[in-house]
Amino acid sequence: MLRKAFSRLGRDERPQLHSDQGWQYQMDAWRRLLDQRSIRQSMSGKGNCLDNAAMESFFATLKTEFFYLNEFDSIEQLQAELRHYIHYYNHERIRLKLKELSPVQYRTQPLKI
């Protein structure tokens, strides 16, 4: 999975990879692969489920609003519709906590000083 993700990165891209503290993410082979691409590893705090709360919330919403409501005839259809949903989630779906703006609208609005 990691090598497949690397194949999609530009040569100069250096994202941060965040995970929990699962044993597979602590293995030397995993860490070497990250080091070879100069990717910084980030892990949630030990026993601190709140570190992943934002992603867990997103995945719960994704499953409820998208995955459980649809049937897919192929992986390609799932991937295309998932890309569409993520675009909708970021650009169109308003959130009350974000002043009734989408995440992108909220993060790109001018600051009022």
N, C-alpha and C positions, 0 to 999 in steps of 0.2 A: 504494500500500500504506500509506503513511504517513497520507494523508488518511482512508483507511478506518479506520485505528487511532484517529485523532483523533475520528471520529464515535462511537466507543464509549466514549470517556473522559468522565467527568463534568467539568463546567466548572471545578471547582476542583482536579482531579487534575493533578499535575505529576510524572509518572514520570521516571526516568532512562532514556535509550535508549543501550544499549551495542552496539557493533559493532566489527568489525576496522577497519583503516585503508584499506579499499577506496576507490577513486577516487570512487565514487558517494556515499559518506558524507562526502566532503570538499568537495563542490560547494557553491557559494554558495546555490543554490536550496534544497538540502536543509537547510542550516544556517538559512536564513531561515524555513523552515517550522517548525523546532524553536523558534527564537527567538519566533515569533509566539504559540506556545502556552506559552512559558516552560519548555520541556523541556530539561533539561541533557543535553548529549551527552557520552558516555563512549566512549573508544576504547581498544582493547588496545594495548600497547606495540609499537612497530615491530619486526617480526621476532621477537616473543615469543609463540610459540604457546601457552605456558603460561597466558597471560591468559584464554584461552577454554577451558581444559581441562575445567572443570566442565560447561559447556554441551555441549562436544563429547562428553563421557562420557554425559551425559543423552541426547543425540540418538542415540548408538550403541545405548544400552539401549532407547530407544523403538523404533528400527527393528528390533532383534533380537527384542524381546519382544512387540511389537505389530504394527508395519507389515508385516513380512515374513510373519507367521503368519496374516494375515487377507486376505480379499478384500472389497471394498466395492462396493455396487451404485450408490451415489450419493455426492455430496459431503456431503449432509446426514447420511448414515449414517456416513461417515468422521469428520465433525465430532463427532457424538454419541458415537461410540465412543472418539474421541481424548480428549474431556472426561472420559469414564469412566476411561480409562487413567491420565490425569494425576491424577485424584482418588485412584485406587488407588496410584499411585506415591508420592504425597505422604502419604497417610493410612494405608495398609495394608501396603505393601511394606517389609519390614524390611531393614536393612542391617547387616552385621556391623560395619562401621566406625563405626556409630552406636549401639553397644552393643545390637545386635539390636532397635532401635526404628525406626519409620518416621521420615522427616524431620520431620513435624509433631510426633510424640511426642517426638523428641529435642529439638527447639527449644522446646517448651512444658513440658518437665519442670522441676520445682522445682530450684533450685540448692541444692547441699549445701555449707554453709559450715562 
